[in-house]
């Protein structure tokens, strides 16, 4: 991504598409079970000054899954444009 706005826009579209796909699937198959996973990669800090940036990057990695499942607790790790505007 070249900008925070680009990241937020892509994240919004990914989450919205996933939620809509789930709704459509449930319409056809009400007993559907959704299993989603994320790679188990983790950014490790290589020195004490890198701990906070590493924690932020790790939190951002899971932001799309958090938003898909209504766990917006990590939303503070989203870039500023995401927090300034609320999209439905």
C-alpha positions as CSV (number, residue, x, y, z in Angstrom):
1,X,0.0,0.0,0.0
2,X,1.2,3.5,-0.8
3,X,-1.0,5.3,1.7
4,X,-3.1,4.8,4.8
5,X,-6.2,5.7,2.8
6,X,-5.3,3.0,0.3
7,X,-4.9,0.5,3.2
8,X,-8.2,1.5,4.8
9,X,-10.1,1.4,1.4
10,X,-8.8,-2.1,0.6
11,X,-9.6,-3.3,4.1
12,X,-13.1,-1.9,3.9
13,X,-13.7,-3.6,0.5
14,X,-12.3,-7.0,1.7
15,X,-14.4,-7.0,4.8
16,X,-17.5,-5.9,3.0
17,X,-17.1,-8.5,0.3
18,X,-16.5,-11.2,2.8
19,X,-19.6,-10.3,4.9
20,X,-21.8,-10.1,1.8
21,X,-20.5,-13.5,0.6
22,X,-21.4,-15.0,4.0
23,X,-24.9,-13.6,3.8
24,X,-25.4,-15.0,0.3
25,X,-24.0,-18.4,1.4
26,X,-26.4,-18.5,4.3
27,X,-29.3,-17.7,2.0
28,X,-28.5,-20.8,0.0
29,X,-27.2,-23.0,2.8
30,X,-28.5,-22.0,6.2
31,X,-26.5,-24.7,8.0
32,X,-23.1,-23.5,6.5
33,X,-20.1,-23.4,8.8
34,X,-17.4,-20.8,8.0
35,X,-13.8,-21.5,8.8
36,X,-11.3,-18.8,8.2
37,X,-7.7,-18.7,9.1
38,X,-4.7,-16.5,8.8
39,X,-1.1,-17.4,8.3
40,X,0.8,-17.9,11.5
41,X,3.5,-15.4,10.6
42,X,4.5,-13.0,13.3
43,X,6.7,-9.9,13.1
44,X,9.4,-10.2,15.8
45,X,11.1,-7.1,17.1
46,X,14.8,-7.3,16.7
47,X,15.6,-4.7,19.4
48,X,13.7,-3.0,22.2
49,X,12.9,0.1,20.1
50,X,11.1,-2.1,17.6
51,X,8.7,-3.7,20.0
52,X,5.8,-1.2,19.7
53,X,6.0,-1.0,15.8
54,X,6.1,-4.8,15.7
55,X,3.0,-5.1,18.0
56,X,1.2,-2.5,15.8
57,X,2.0,-4.4,12.6
58,X,0.9,-7.7,14.1
59,X,-2.4,-6.1,15.2
60,X,-3.0,-4.7,11.7
61,X,-2.4,-8.2,10.2
62,X,-5.6,-9.4,11.9
63,X,-7.7,-6.3,11.5
64,X,-9.7,-7.7,8.6
65,X,-10.6,-10.8,10.6
66,X,-11.4,-8.7,13.6
67,X,-13.8,-6.5,11.6
68,X,-15.4,-9.5,9.9
69,X,-16.3,-11.0,13.3
70,X,-17.2,-7.8,15.0
71,X,-14.1,-7.6,17.2
72,X,-13.3,-3.9,16.6
73,X,-11.1,-3.8,19.8
74,X,-8.0,-3.6,17.6
75,X,-9.4,-0.8,15.6
76,X,-7.1,1.6,17.3
77,X,-4.3,0.1,15.1
78,X,-6.1,1.2,11.9
79,X,-4.6,4.2,10.2
80,X,-6.2,7.6,11.1
81,X,-8.5,7.8,8.0
82,X,-10.4,4.7,9.2
83,X,-11.1,6.2,12.5
84,X,-12.3,9.5,11.1
85,X,-15.0,8.2,8.9
86,X,-17.7,5.6,9.5
87,X,-18.9,3.6,6.6
88,X,-22.0,1.4,6.6
